Every structure is written in structure tokens, then in C-alpha cells.
Amino acid sequence: MDSNKKYWKGLEELQQTPAFVAKNQGEFAEPIPVEDVLEGDGLKARTPRRDFLKTLGFGLGAVTLAACERTPVHKSIPYLIKPEEITPGIPNFYASTFNGQSILVRTREGRPILLEPNPSALGVNQGTDAATQAAVLDLYDTSKLKGPQAGGSEVSWDQLDGQVTTALNNAAAAGKQIVLVAGTINSPSTLGVLAKFTEKYPTAKLIEVDAVSYSGIIKANANTFGKAVLPRYRFDHADVIVSVASDFLGTWVAGEEHTQQYMSNRNYKSLQKGKMSRHIQFEAGLSMTGTNADARIAIKPSEEGPLLIALYNEITGSSLPGAISSNEKAKTALRLAAQELKNAQGRALLVAGSNDVAVQTLVNGINVALQSYGNTIDLDNPSYQYKGNDEAFAQFLTAAAQGQVGVALFLNSNPLYSYHNPDAVRTALEKIDFKLSFSDRADETASELNAIAPNPNFLESWGDAQPFEGYYTIVQPTINPIYNTRQAEQSLLLWAGEQTDYYTFVKNNWEQNLLAGSAKSWIDVLQTGFSYNGEQPLTAYSFDLSSLAGVAAQVVTGSKALAGEVEVQLYQSTSLKDGKQGNNAYLHELPDPVSKVTWDNYVAINPKFAESLGLGEHSLVEVTVAGGQSAVLPVLLQPGQAIGTVSIAVGYGRTKVGKAGNGVGKNVYPFASVANGTVQFNTSASLKKVAGKYELAQTQTHHTIEGRNIIRETSFAKYQEDPGHNAGRFIDNHKTYDLWNKYEQPGHRWVMAIDLNACTGCGSCIVACNVENNIPVVGRDEVRRRREMHWLRIDRYYSIHQDEIEQSYETGVNKEKQFKGLSGSDYENVTVVHQPMMCQHCDHAPCETVCPVLATVHSSEGLNHMAYNRCFGTRYCANNCPYKVRRFNWFNYWNDSRFDNYLNNEFTQLVLNPDVTSRSRGVMEKCSMCIQRIQGAKLKAKIENRPMKDGDVQLACAAACSANAIIFGDANDPNSEVSKALRNERVYYVLEEINVQPGTGYMTKVRNV
Amino acid sequence: MGGIPFESIDPSCYIHINTIKVLNMRNISLVFGRLAKSVCLIIGLTFAAAGQVSAQDAKAGEALFKANCTTCHLVQGKRVGPELLGMSSRFEAEWLHKWIKNSQSLIASGDETAVRLFEENNRLVMTAFPQLSDDDISNIIAYVDAEEARIAAGPAPDAAGGTAGGAAASSDASDFMIIGLIVVIALAIAIIVVLGKVIRTLERVVENNQHLLIPAEESTETGKESGQALRKFLKNKKLVGLVVLVLVGILGAAGWNNMWNVGVHEGYMPVQPIKFSHQLHAGVNQIDCQYCHGGAYKSKNASIPSANICMNCHKGVTGSEQYGGEISPEIAKIYRALDYDPSTGEYGNNPRPIEWIRVHNLPDFAYFNHSQHVVVAGVECQTCHGPVETMEELYQYAPLTMKWCIECHQTTEVNADNAYYDQLIAAHEKLKKGEKMTAAMIGGLECGKCHY
């Protein structure tokens, strides 16, 4: 068996620190101080007789008074005129779009409560990520503006329109520029509106700028192929993928789309066909993509360029100067990678995360040499997700500072927060006569402008999007605008003197342009949510590789500028990304896929490197970058981080976003700098220890499983010899005895299969589960106390191979004490396994036998039921659960002023799913396998007078997973997807040896090593 | 009334024979009222039966009429569509058939009568009924004729109007009777007591006259004796203990029983913002529950109808015949809610929702789905909601406790006709051969089926 790997969740577990050991003694980190009361002065203290009687009397009186409360009268207010499509109690679904992802919006009684991937769009584009899942909460954000503002006070739309038209006319008369500064606009209708606007105001122009831009790639493509576009990458066509610092499964371009493509060559179905792609990652910080790689080599940001030069030399046999010379490990690895890439010509793909034009030009060169264009890179159906142009924005700032700009309108753009040089923005703004933002709140930029014309949430808006060539999606409103908002497009139309409303404009645009010549009607599009004309045939692209010599020189210069004592890599966190959804409590509480930190950003640093700098976990450190900007942040010891580097997430440290997001973390956008005309997110810095400590709310070692053997891993080679390799099914080798009678499950038996090979750890399922099941957000302090409520968590296990320990290691179960021996390694090379963990719905559930009030019992469908109204909070069940998946409500989180950043107001409570009880304080809860969906699907079948069929029930987590790592269904149906999956040789059950008979099967992690 | 077929009796007559036992004292007056009302109805129907012309046709016609026509038409009086009295004398049967099947095509064909009728009724389009066969239409016409004959026959109570007033009157009468009875009984008791005293005094007078002067002393003697008996009783600890025990037992049992009823609101009958009578709508007018509470067949919520559903009928039905030409004040509340002006037939911009008081309050932690019970299991609405069609004011009929749910699940057989259960029942038959399949046996008692 190859299971002599040691798995651990955090360094404290690996090193068995005293604090960690102490905290894991009990199920709950902070026990209730019963013994203190009993042993200390608690019992010795004298209670005078009179006090006793007073208390008793008051208590009795209070209870009597409380009991005298009359039964509340419930009012029931029906519609006056019921909309035809609404039946109270039955959800409606509307197709819409968020961030280019085609979604279905579930509404109940007219209010949106959940976003799901549009099933009919699958295969074209693509699941939903955590940000999309959480976006429904943004609709109910109380921090939004309730109407238009000018000069800091509320005005009417008429007043605002008056001010704006005057300013526009003045600018036009003076011949000054009118600039719309916007995040990428890929909506054909918005662009149509802008054309109208430009007709009226010829000096108007659009500047697109993204907080995290891809203009390096776009410019490189313009230089080499004459196409200024972001290509569509086809990971599904690639057998060998090499990524240099690109988090392509998470935050890079279109993570969900890439995940789906990537996993189609790595999931259980692909493995059964004997096919698995190979993925090699070179990067500084351990990214989510890095954790999924077959091989990962830690390199410094300054080594990226030289590594690519070396890779180019290896592949083409040329000898550009400046190839990597310092890092021996990387040198060996890149030689092997080059060989593999060369062998897979036409099925190989190289991607790089850098935003440097020179680096991306070099990458283009390598991809040309690998014949990727026309195979794994598609320039004929380019992506329109990001079109931001850093240079154009810089030119705008210069022009504005010179007083050439009369009016600036900001749409979906917040440069005072997200631009690396806010001072330049401020200087430019001062010289602009009239500035207006379409932001839905008075954010960092909007609050400093002349006026705000709040844009409604996308769930209240009409619109469309074109995520990539030939693919158009629709945005349709699912609720009337809640506040006095008006769509930016509508405002622009009005200011341009057009009387059409934007809905008619969108409809006409579709009917006259996008749907022209197709059989589809506007109504069809509203129903399906998108229109896809199929892809243009891919063609190969090529350019003169000899021109790369100059590029290589630029790359070398760039690298040298980066090299410093400590190199800083700025990255986007998987949940918050660029920080636009900075007031979303679901996203703040979603643990980072790798570090498992919530509610903060931090300086990720290699433990060994930290030791050499005298830094420890949660020390505070002042990071000062080459440009002079600095920030004080807590340290997180991150295994896998390259020595000599630190990684810090952007998207935090917002100051004017709202209750939940204000002051969470520090803003490190100012750390970025400009090189070759594009914004660079790598830089060098110096670190200085600052007195004090800051405890990060990190969930990684909460709910630890005490080093039991719960992860099974194998290699692709071994898998091909024996598909069941290392699955280690206990039941096959041992006789088991039952203490309980066999429980018949004659109807359905709901089970789940989880493909560890497909799970990237992105956390989209966690947010989907939160939204579907009304799972409360508890906040940073409560997470520190280990009281997060997530029913579904993704455990991230690190492991290190260390030969000498392997020799002495007894195969099979991992023992905690043996982790100690590993602490000496350099922590640069760790492998990672993500394991989604939720209630396993054991047939012999240990929680059920210890509940004194039978609040948790088994059903004839194989589910472990939890009756909240029966539970009185002994928490025995949580103590007895070997999977540590039960959660206790310490507070009424959804209605308690101490949790003010979440549901503590009637408006935000509208997001709650009315089919699921909001649990009250003192009650246990856990994954119910979305029983409300199961019951709903059963009822639907009964009403339609038919038996259930596979796929009738789709769990929130499974629906959200774009990798299809979670498969749910009826095990009593031998032809169901889940039955087929569970017959897979790779399947094992976690802690099967304790014979709790879990209902969730896991498939071994296979690495193509 | 021997000649009446049983089915033709208004169901409200026999249903409350069963319900009397479950109604408590404060509903007795209502029961009186209902009984009086049903007696009236029976009498009325007896008259009607005498006047029946072609019973078989009219009976089939009545069902069809109620299913298809009552939304817009009354036999006597205008609803949405015109009054139907004298229909068959005014129009030829053949023409009527065409008109009912598709009036618009008749109008389009240029038929003079049709065009005239259309214009007379403000160009109100009548729904087409292509699904009705010629026989069906003949039956409906026969029913209308029968009704016409019945109305012509004499003072039989008009179904829509008479009962409401009658019910109010009879309920007042019965209240008066009860108060009168109580007064009479109280008077009788007083008279008996007074008479008794008088007799005692007279006896004493007689005894005094006979010089038998014992009573004064005797009375003190008896007083002493009773005091001694009490003292004696108090000394007997066993007896005291027993009495205390019995008292504790009784009080405890009473308390325990009371506790079970905490939060049980059986009989809850709040005052509603509109005095809506289910008795009138569901009982007398026989409007199907689904017409207003359509949600019960599709959704977990039975749903209170929106005001636009009320307006389907009440646009025409104003109840003015009861209020001397004025619109009924209760119906006027619907108009006010919708800001509807009945004189112009236009809706204003100031609607105000109707705030009904919820009668059936299930706790939030219990999930109940109407469609599961109504559509899948085929449970009658009355099983849980009681004889709604007899309720002048709606009250909570069932206790809505978990015990009540479970008892039903334990005894109710699953509707095995549903294809969903095919697999399930096959599996269960293997397990338990020959037994009935109740909801409880297929997991209907499991916590998570209702609590999640």
C-alpha cells in the first residue's frame, strides 16, 4: 500500500503544539465552565436567604408574566391581484447571467432566493463559482443607496438628470472629453447604448479597466497575432498542461469554465476510459490550482521569466539568454516538463498568470512551438470576460490631470480602491468638472464624486452578456427594483435624449441583431437564457519566433527588477476575487481553499523562511514594497510557499462597502506597479516584525479527524494496473458484526459519491449549501472559537513524502505522533488533497444512539434525520460523531444584534429559504441531504403520477459543482448515476472500519505522477 | 318528503348531524341556526320537488350549470352575465345551443339576435363551451326551466339571499330562547327555595302552636355535632391523607389535561376583516373549494384567494337586493381594497390589501404540504377543516397537533393507484404480505418527513 503518506491539516497538527492538543481534547474548543463553578468559589459563596427568596419570587413572577402572553395573531395578506405565474409556495425559475455564467434564479413569492447553474447551458458554459452562488445576498444588502445622490445628499432623478445634462452639454461645448470608465463591458446592448450616447456626445469615449487586468495577454496577442483579445483556453483538449503562476481553476479568466474542461480529462469517467491529463504547476504561493497539480514546483516570481526562457530553449532548441540558473529543482523540473510538452505537441498547453506583455509574448512563442493555437488555444472564439486596458486608463488619468476631461462617469469601477496609484486617480479627479458613479453604494470612489446614480442589482435589471464569441446570455429581472434605482444604461439613454426604455432597447437589439436569421424568438431566449451559435472553426496561428530575442531581454530586465530580499506575489482570493462583492458575508466566511482562513487577508509565508526571519504564526509584520507603500498584516505559515516570497490577497481592506466588509483585512492594491504599460502584481518588499499578534480565524484544524486513515491516494500508473489500488476497502478483508438489526430501506436509499479527483476545493458547494439551507454566518470571532456553522466543509490535507520515515512506517493507519518527525522538512513541496466532508448519513449512526430525546433518528430512506424542535442541546451527538460534522447553534445568528453583518434585519431575512426552518439557539444541526429537495421531488413525481427517475433530486452542493465531484441519487436504483459511480473500484468509505456504515462513498485521489 | 332522491338534498343538511357532537356549548346557537336553516331548505326543496318537470335532465343539468355557468350567471338576477329567466321562451333551442357552444362565432356570423344580445350586454364576451355536447346543453336548459318553474311556483326561499337573513334571524331567536330558558329556570329555583322556606316557617308556626318548643336548642345541638364531626375527621390522619391524595390526583389530572391543550387552538374563530361566509359560498352556492383555494392542489399553501378572484363574481354580484339597492357593505370592502369604482367599473391607484386573520397556524418547524394530501392522497378538505360549507364564520376544526397528524397517518391507507408507489409498494409487499399499506408504513411517521 502506498498510504504511508502523512496527512495533516495544519502545522500545529503536524508539530502537535500544546495549544492544538489541548483544544482537540474535547469536541468543543471552549468547554462550558461547569467544573470551575463547582470547584471554585461557585458553591462556597453564601447566598443570603432573602436574596434567594427575592430571586425565586422574581423568577416565578417573570415566568408567570411571560406565560401570560397571548397567542400572537398571525395575519395573512393575499395578493390583491395575483400575478398569473405565481403560486404561493411554488418556486419560479428565471434564466439570467452573472459574471458570464448562465444561471437560473429561483424565486419564491417574487423574491430571488437561490442562484443555480443553468442546466441547459452546461456544455457551453459552465457551473457557478462561490461568488455567483453568494451573489443573491448582495440583492438584500442594506448598505446600498436608496436613491440618487448629488453632493452627498439625496436628490430626485429629475434633479440629477438636470445636473448631468448641464455638465454633459458644458463639456461638449468646451470640446472636453466625456469619459465612461467601466469594468469590462461585454454586454452587446450596453455597447449599443454607448453608441447612441457617443452619437449625441461625440467627445465621449469608453475606457475599460479591470481591477485585476489581463491586458498583458491582450497586448501580447495584439503584438504577435494582430488580435487584441483574450483567447479561450481549451483545457479539455490538452493532455499536458503547464501553468506558470496561473490559478486557472480559480481566479484566472474563467475558473469555472476551465474547471469543467480540465476535469473532463481527470474525473472518474475519464479514468475509467484510461485517460488522465498531466498538470505541472510552477508558482510562488500555493494556489488552488497548485493544490490540484500532479507536480508542483515552488519558484519565486522573479524566476518566472527566466524559467519560461529556459522552457522555450528546451522546446525549440534555441538558446535565448537569461534562462533560469538559480533554482536547481526548477531547472530539473522544467527539463522534464519541456520534454512532456514536446511529446504532446498539439495536445499541450502552457499558461502563465503574469500580466507582463513580454512574458506573455514569450508564452505565445512557446505555444506556437507546441502547436497549441488551433488546438488548445482558441483565438477565433475569443473570450470577452476581460477587456480592460491598463494603458488607456493611465492615458485617461494623464489627460484628466491636464484638464482635458469634462465629465467622467464610473460604471462598475472603483479606482480609488482598486487602482495601484490612488493618488494619481485623486489628482485626476480634482481636475474633472463633473464626476458621477453608477455604483449601488457610496463606495471608496463614488463617495468622493459629485453625484451617484445608483444602478440596481443584476437581479433587478435587464441586460445581456457575451462571455465569448458566439455565445450570448440574457440578464432578466426577477424582482422589481427595491430601492429608487435606475439602470445605468437607462440613464445614458435618457442623457443621450433617447426616450426608449432599456428593456425595449435590449429586446430590439436581440430581435434585430443577435437573433437575426436564427429560428429563436426573444421569448425563447428568455426561457433558455442564452443563444449559442456554435463555435467558429479553430485555425492555427503563428508568428516569427526569431523576434523573441528582444522580448527575452525585456523579460530578463523585468525579472531583475523583481528580485529582492523578499518577493511579493499579489493574488486574488478564490472567494472575494477582486473585492467587488466585498460586503458579502457568505464570501467572507468561506474558508480559503488552501489556507482555510476566513474574514481576513494575511501574509502567507513559508514556515522555514518565517523561522529565519523570526516570525511565527499570527505575528504582525509590516510589509514595505519597493514603491514605498506599506501595510501591517498578520503572518500565516503556509506550507508550499516558495522560500524568499510572500503572498498577499488583494480584494480586502475595503473601507466604504458596508457593514460586513468594512475594515476586513488590508488593501494591498497599492502594492502593484506598472511595467511595460501594464499593471504588475508581483513586486519586492522588505518585512519588518511589528509588536503584537493577530489571530486569524482559520478553520483548518477545527473538526480534525485525529490522524485516522481517511485519505486514500494512488498514482495513475498504479491505477492502470489495478483500478482499486489503495482504495483499501476494509469490508473486503474483515468480518463485521452488527449490534443493531438491519434496517430495511425498501423505497429509496439516498447516497452520495464524491470523486476526490474531481474536487478542486473551490468552495462553491459550501456557499450553495449555505444559501439553500439558511446556514448562518457567525463572524470572525465565532470562527476563532471554532463555531462556524457550515454543514459542508472541505478538508484540505497536506502531505509530505519523507523516505526515512516511510521505511519505519507501519502501513495503514496514520498515527498522530509520527507527524512530529516530519517537522524538519522545508515545506516547499507539499501535496494536497481536498476532501468534502458532510454528514455521512451512517446506517449505524453513532449520533442517533446517544441522543436522549430521539431528536436525531434514521429514516427508511437511509437518511439521518434531525428534528430541531425536539433537540434540547445536550450536544452528545456531536461528541459521538466520528466525522465531526454536527454544528451547534450558540446564538440566534439570524436575529441577534451581535451578528449585525448578516441577517439581523427584516430586509436581508428575505433571502432565507422558506422551505427550511431557521434554527434557533441551543439546537444541533447538520447536513440533511437537502431533504426539502428530496421531498419536493417525490411530491412532484406523485402529482405527475410516475415513479421517481434518476436526476429528479439535485442537491444544492451537487448542482453548484462544476467539476461534478458530488454525485447524489438513489442506491436502490441500480441504473442511477450514483449507483454506477459507487460500483467504481476506487470507492472507499471513510472510517469504514468502525462499521458505522456511512452512506457517502469517496473515490481515491489519483495523481498522474 | 318521501319522493325526493337523497342526493338532491343540500349536503349541509346531513353533515351537521354528524358534527353536533363535536361542537361545544358556545356553538349551540349556531347549531340551532343551522338546523332551522336546513329545515327551511328541506321544506323549500320539497316544494321544488313537487314542481320538478323532467327530473333526470334537470338533475344532470344542475351539475353542469353549477360547474360551468354559475361563475357568471344566476337564474334569477344579474351576475356578470344577464339573468336567465325566460331563456327558453325568448330564444329558440337551436339558437341557444349555438350561442352556448360559441357565442363569438355566432356573432361573427352576423346573427341578428346574437349581435343585439352582445350589444345589450356591453359587448361582454361569453366564454365558449365547445366541450359541452348537445345533450349537456339540453340538460342545462331543462335545469333552468325547472328553476324557473320553481320560482314561479311560489315563495320558496331564494337560495342566495333568503338564507343569510334567515340564519341571522334564527340565531337571534335561539339566543333569546336560551336566555329565556335560563331566566325561567332561575325563577323556578328561586320559587322553590322561597316556597321551601315558607313551608318550613309554616311548619314551625304550626309546631309552636302545638307547644313543641325544641327547635332553637336542637339547632345549636346539631351545630355542635357537625363541628365535632369535622374535628373528628381532621384527627383521622388516614382519612385526611386520602382526601389530600385524591384532591392532588384530581387537580394533577386536570392540570395535565390542561397542559396538553396549551397552544392547541381548536375552535379558534377570530373576527375577520370581511364577514365572509363559507356557508354561503361553499354551502349554498356550491362553489368548489378549488375555485378560490387553487393552491391546495398545486402547492404547500392552500392560499387565500386574491381579490381579483372575488371580483370574478362580485363584479356583478353586489348583494344590493339585500340592502335596498345599496352595495353590500362587505362586498364594498373588496371594492375598497382594490380601489374599484362599481359605478364606472374602473380601478383606481390606491389599492389596500385585505389583512385576513390566519385561522390555521401550524408552527414554522412543521412542514405541511396541501397538494400532497389533497392531490396525492385524495383527502377531502373537510377531513381536516371540518364542515366548512356550514360555517358562517370559519373556525379551526382540527386540533392540528402532532398526535392528530400521526393518528391519521397510522390509519390512512396509501392511495396505491399512483404510479409513484409502484416500486415502493412492490418492495413493501415482499416485506409484509397481505397487510394494508398505511402512510406510517412507508415512512409517514419519520421526523424528517415534516421537520426540516
Interface residues (C-beta under 8 A of the other chain):
Chain A: T71 V73 H74 K75 S76 I77 P78 Y79 L80 I81 K82 T87 P88 G89 I90 E744 P746 G747 A855 V857 S859 S860 E861 L863 H865 M866 A867 Y868 N869 R870 D915 V916 T917 S918 S928 I931 Q932 Q935 K938 L939 A941 K942 I943 N945 R946 P947 M948
Chain B: G263 H265 P270 G294 G295 K298 S299 K300 N301 S303 I304 P305 S306 A307 N308 I309 A337 L338 P351 P353 I354 E355 W356 I357 R358 N361 P363 D364 F365 A366 Y367 N369 S371 Q372 V375 V376 N418 A419 Y420 Y421 D422 Q423 L424 A427 H428 K430 L431 I442 G443 E446 C447 G448 K449 H451 Y452
